[in-house]
Structures are given as C-alpha cells and as structure tokens.
Amino acid sequence: MILTPLPLTPDHDIPGPLLTELTALYTSHHAFHALGGDFPDPQDIRPEQVAASLADELARPGAEVLLARDAGRLAGVAVTLARHPDPADPDPWIGLLMVDAALRRQGHGRRLAALLEERFRAEGRTAVRLAVLDGNTDALAFWNALGYTAVDQRRDLRADRPCTVLRRELESGKPRTPRRAARVAVLDPEGAVFLLRYDNVEVGVHWAMPGGGLEADESPREGALREVREETGWTDLEPGPLLCTWEHDFTHLSVGPVRQYEHIYVAHGPRREPTGPHLAAAHAADGILTWRWWSRAELAEAPEPLWPPDLARLLDAYEG
C-alpha cells in the first residue's frame, strides 16, 4: 500500500479522473453516510459533493487528505489533523479513514491505519486520537481491535453529533520489528530515476531508490540525505518534496523480519554514476548488486519488482 497526499490542479480542484475514483469510494459506504448525515442523499452521492466535502476538510488548519493505493487501485482515503482545535488536546487526529467497501476484510484498513500512525511517529508524536459516531459499531470494533481505547464522550464540533473519542499510544505492537526508513528518488534532467538493484533473503531481487533505515534520533529527511550519500557518493543533493510513504515486509540481515515504513523524497540532479572509495563496501553490506537509470517507459515494463511497485505512476503524478 502506498500513501500520497491528495493532488490538486493549479486551481485547487481535484483532477477529474481522481474525483471519479473518490466518488465511487464514497458511494460504496451508504450506511456510514446515512449515519453521519454529511450528504443529502447517501444513495446518490455526486462528484461535486465529494469535492466540496474534501475542500471543507482541507480548509481546517493542519488538515491533510491522503490517498491509499494498492496495486494502482484507490483502496482508501484518510483525513488527518495535526491537532484538535481544543488547545488542551496535544494529540494529532485521524478525522476519517475510509476503505473501498469492495475491499473490506482484506487488511487494507489495518495497513492504512499503520501508515498514518507511522507518519505521526516520524513527526515525533506519541499518541493519536479519533472519534467514532455513536451507532457505528463496526468502526468502534475495528479501532478497538487495533488497540484504541475510549477516553471521552463528547459531541463533534462540526455537526454536534454524539461520539466516542478513542486514543492510542504510538508504541510498537506488530509481530515484525517496525523499522523506520527513508529513500530518495533522484531524477535526472530528462526525468529518469536512479535505482539500485538489491538482493534480499526474503523478497529476492528487486530495484529501489537509494535509502535505508533511520538511526535512533534521525528524522526521515535527515536519514534520506545520509543514505543517498552513503550509497551513491553524491554529496550535492538535498531531499525535496515527499513523493509518498509506504510500508512493506522484508528480512533485514542484522534485524531479522521487519515491517518497514518508508518516506520517499524527490531530488533533482545530473545523470551520473555512483562514486567514492567506500562504495563497494557499502553496497556489499546492503546487498546491492548494481545500479542504472530508468526512463518512465522502462519503469512501466520492468522485468523485476520495483519498490514501491507503483513507482512509474507516482512519478507521473508528481510531475503532472
């Protein structure tokens, strides 16, 4: 699963094809919208209504709308708040988490929640809150199963509806060792991306951008910069915008089986080869076999797995 911010046109509109996908996702949840009352007719949700609802979400200070894709398909949408309007509340909030109803009971909701939590961890947050409308028993059971516990009963600020407020400490609780990581998508002037070919004992041969695990007190951006210098020898690059965050499993030689949560940034630089006296040792330690620059067309036809799998589409959307 890959998590990306909602892209908007220069006029701050949602691109038409994406709005169609979002409307289909919203339409798949008639019962939820009937309970919440956010749409006049939950059986007939229109694209313009979805666009207006998301614009209202983004108008709140510290709000972000995030899209979750799995194998290219829009699997879910989430809305987060950096903090609640109540100054006494120190935690970030998950304002909405919605997974396509056709994909229920396949683990997408859990993976999306885990990615949101990791984003908050990367920002140094120690807990997260959300509110469940009274009567939404399925949602309450879902969040309880993920370790969220009730801390308050209140009415929501937007529509004065009764809710249960849930909270979860952002500690580790997964069977695999959680590992924070960061990578850099280095693009040359023609838009080709630099990738390294890795070999891993669990997932086998695959191509990925320079990057790796973060050190204890390192931010994702700091770790991305350090890793790209170690694995390429290039010291003149700076991680720019965040391309996406995503999670995946593999076995790290010194840590064992891990669930890795990666932040991927974009940087621009000249087309060149890695260099430096310590490069061979660094590549041997990380299981790096070789490297090459990939055009967008080559990415779409890659004969071996890519990390993340939807890389060509992500780069097209970034530059679109």
Secondary structure as the mmCIF struct_conf table of DSSP 4:
data_model
#
loop_
_struct_conf.conf_type_id
_struct_conf.id
_struct_conf.beg_label_comp_id
_struct_conf.beg_label_asym_id
_struct_conf.beg_label_seq_id
_struct_conf.end_label_comp_id
_struct_conf.end_label_asym_id
_struct_conf.end_label_seq_id
STRN STRN1 ILE A 2 PRO A 5
HELX_LH_PP_P HELX_LH_PP_P1 LEU A 6 PRO A 7
TURN_TY1_P TURN_TY1_P1 PRO A 10 ASP A 11
BEND BEND1 HIS A 12 HIS A 12
HELX_LH_PP_P HELX_LH_PP_P2 ASP A 13 PRO A 15
HELX_RH_AL_P HELX_RH_AL_P1 GLY A 16 THR A 27
TURN_TY1_P TURN_TY1_P2 SER A 28 SER A 28
HELX_RH_AL_P HELX_RH_AL_P2 HIS A 30 GLY A 36
TURN_TY1_P TURN_TY1_P3 GLY A 37 GLY A 37
BEND BEND2 PHE A 39 PRO A 40
TURN_TY1_P TURN_TY1_P4 PRO A 42 GLN A 43
BEND BEND3 ASP A 44 ASP A 44
HELX_RH_AL_P HELX_RH_AL_P3 PRO A 47 LEU A 58
TURN_TY1_P TURN_TY1_P5 ALA A 59 ALA A 59
BEND BEND4 ARG A 60 ARG A 60
TURN_TY1_P TURN_TY1_P6 PRO A 61 GLY A 62
STRN STRN2 ALA A 63 ASP A 70
TURN_TY1_P TURN_TY1_P7 ALA A 71 GLY A 72
STRN STRN3 ARG A 73 LEU A 81
BEND BEND5 ALA A 82 ARG A 83
BEND BEND6 PRO A 85 ASP A 86
TURN_TY1_P TURN_TY1_P8 PRO A 87 ALA A 88
BEND BEND7 ASP A 91 ASP A 91
STRN STRN4 TRP A 93 VAL A 99
HELX_RH_3T_P HELX_RH_3T_P1 ALA A 101 LEU A 103
TURN_TY1_P TURN_TY1_P9 ARG A 104 ARG A 105
BEND BEND8 GLN A 106 GLY A 107
HELX_RH_AL_P HELX_RH_AL_P4 HIS A 108 ALA A 122
TURN_TY1_P TURN_TY1_P10 GLU A 123 GLY A 124
STRN STRN5 ALA A 127 LEU A 133
TURN_TY1_P TURN_TY1_P11 ASP A 134 GLY A 135
HELX_RH_AL_P HELX_RH_AL_P5 THR A 137 ALA A 145
TURN_TY1_P TURN_TY1_P12 LEU A 146 GLY A 147
STRN STRN6 THR A 149 ARG A 155
TURN_TY1_P TURN_TY1_P13 LEU A 157 ALA A 159
STRN STRN7 PRO A 162 GLU A 169
BEND BEND9 PRO A 175 ARG A 176
STRN STRN8 THR A 177 LEU A 187
TURN_TY1_P TURN_TY1_P14 PRO A 189 GLU A 190
BEND BEND10 GLY A 191 GLY A 191
STRN STRN9 VAL A 193 ASN A 200
TURN_TY1_P TURN_TY1_P15 VAL A 201 VAL A 203
STRN STRN10 GLY A 204 ALA A 208
BEND BEND11 PRO A 210 PRO A 210
STRN STRN11 GLY A 211 GLY A 213
HELX_LH_PP_P HELX_LH_PP_P3 LEU A 214 GLU A 215
TURN_TY1_P TURN_TY1_P16 ALA A 216 ASP A 217
HELX_RH_AL_P HELX_RH_AL_P6 PRO A 220 THR A 232
BEND BEND12 ASP A 236 ASP A 236
BEND BEND13 PRO A 241 PRO A 241
STRN STRN12 LEU A 242 HIS A 252
TURN_TY1_P TURN_TY1_P17 LEU A 253 VAL A 255
STRN STRN13 GLY A 256 HIS A 268
TURN_TY1_P TURN_TY1_P18 PRO A 277 HIS A 278
HELX_RH_AL_P HELX_RH_AL_P7 LEU A 279 ASP A 286
TURN_TY1_P TURN_TY1_P19 GLY A 287 GLY A 287
STRN STRN14 ILE A 288 TRP A 294
HELX_RH_AL_P HELX_RH_AL_P8 ARG A 296 ALA A 300
TURN_TY1_P TURN_TY1_P20 GLU A 301 GLU A 301
BEND BEND14 PRO A 303 GLU A 304
STRN STRN15 LEU A 306 TRP A 307
BEND BEND15 PRO A 308 PRO A 308
TURN_TY1_P TURN_TY1_P21 PRO A 309 ASP A 310
HELX_RH_AL_P HELX_RH_AL_P9 LEU A 311 GLU A 319
#
